[in-house]
Amino acid sequence: MDHIQELLEGIIKAMVSIPDKVLIEKEIDEKGVRFSIWVDKRDMGLVVGSRGVNIEAIKQIFGILGQREKINISVKLREPKYGK
């Protein structure tokens, strides 16, 4: 499962202008694996994309990876922590 988190982190860091501010947390429960992503507030628009196409594409890709791994994977972009 770590390889999936590393892939997600690599994709997000490649998209943003401040990669040091990328934080990804993984939660595992009976429903599957949930990845929460935080980026600098100045990079939110880059990750979301026009009309949400970037974040939706990321969710779809990781949903497909989850099917291959036979686990439910969800990805959620969170509001920046602590106003950063």
C-alpha positions as CSV (number, residue, x, y, z in Angstrom):
1,M,0.0,0.0,0.0
2,D,3.0,2.3,0.5
3,H,3.7,2.3,-3.2
4,I,0.2,3.7,-3.9
5,Q,0.8,6.6,-1.4
6,E,4.2,7.2,-2.9
7,L,2.7,7.4,-6.4
8,L,0.0,9.8,-5.2
9,E,2.6,12.0,-3.5
10,G,4.8,12.1,-6.6
11,I,1.9,13.1,-8.8
12,I,0.7,15.9,-6.4
13,K,4.3,17.2,-5.9
14,A,4.8,17.3,-9.6
15,M,1.7,19.5,-10.1
16,V,2.3,22.1,-7.4
17,S,4.7,25.1,-7.2
18,I,5.5,24.4,-3.5
19,P,6.1,20.7,-3.2
20,D,7.5,21.0,0.3
21,K,4.0,21.9,1.6
22,V,2.4,18.7,0.3
23,L,1.1,16.5,3.1
24,I,-0.7,13.2,2.5
25,E,-2.3,11.2,5.3
26,K,-3.5,7.6,5.0
27,E,-6.4,6.2,7.0
28,I,-7.4,2.6,6.8
29,D,-10.8,1.3,8.0
30,E,-13.4,-1.3,7.2
31,K,-14.4,0.7,4.1
32,G,-10.9,0.8,2.6
33,V,-8.1,3.3,2.4
34,R,-8.7,7.1,2.4
35,F,-5.9,9.5,1.4
36,S,-6.3,13.1,2.5
37,I,-4.2,15.6,0.7
38,W,-3.2,19.1,1.9
39,V,-1.3,21.5,-0.3
40,D,-0.3,25.2,0.1
41,K,-3.4,27.4,-0.4
42,R,-1.7,29.0,-3.5
43,D,-1.6,25.5,-5.1
44,M,-5.2,24.5,-4.5
45,G,-6.3,25.7,-7.9
46,L,-3.5,23.7,-9.7
47,V,-4.6,20.5,-8.0
48,V,-8.3,21.1,-8.5
49,G,-8.0,22.2,-12.1
50,S,-10.5,23.9,-14.3
51,R,-14.0,22.7,-13.3
52,G,-12.3,20.1,-11.0
53,V,-10.9,18.0,-13.9
54,N,-7.5,17.4,-12.3
55,I,-8.7,16.2,-8.9
56,E,-11.4,14.1,-10.5
57,A,-8.8,12.4,-12.8
58,I,-6.6,11.7,-9.8
59,K,-9.6,10.1,-8.0
60,Q,-10.4,8.0,-11.0
61,I,-6.9,6.8,-11.4
62,F,-6.6,5.8,-7.8
63,G,-10.1,4.2,-7.9
64,I,-8.8,2.0,-10.7
65,L,-5.6,1.1,-8.8
66,G,-7.9,0.2,-5.9
67,Q,-9.9,-2.2,-8.1
68,R,-6.6,-3.9,-9.1
69,E,-5.5,-4.2,-5.5
70,K,-9.1,-5.3,-4.5
71,I,-9.5,-2.5,-2.0
72,N,-11.6,0.7,-2.0
73,I,-9.3,3.8,-2.3
74,S,-10.6,7.3,-1.9
75,V,-8.8,10.6,-2.3
76,K,-9.9,13.8,-0.7
77,L,-8.3,17.2,-1.2
78,R,-8.5,19.1,2.1
79,E,-8.5,22.8,2.9
80,P,-5.0,24.0,3.8
81,K,-4.1,23.4,7.5
82,Y,-3.5,26.4,9.8
83,G,-4.1,29.0,7.0
84,K,-1.0,28.0,5.1
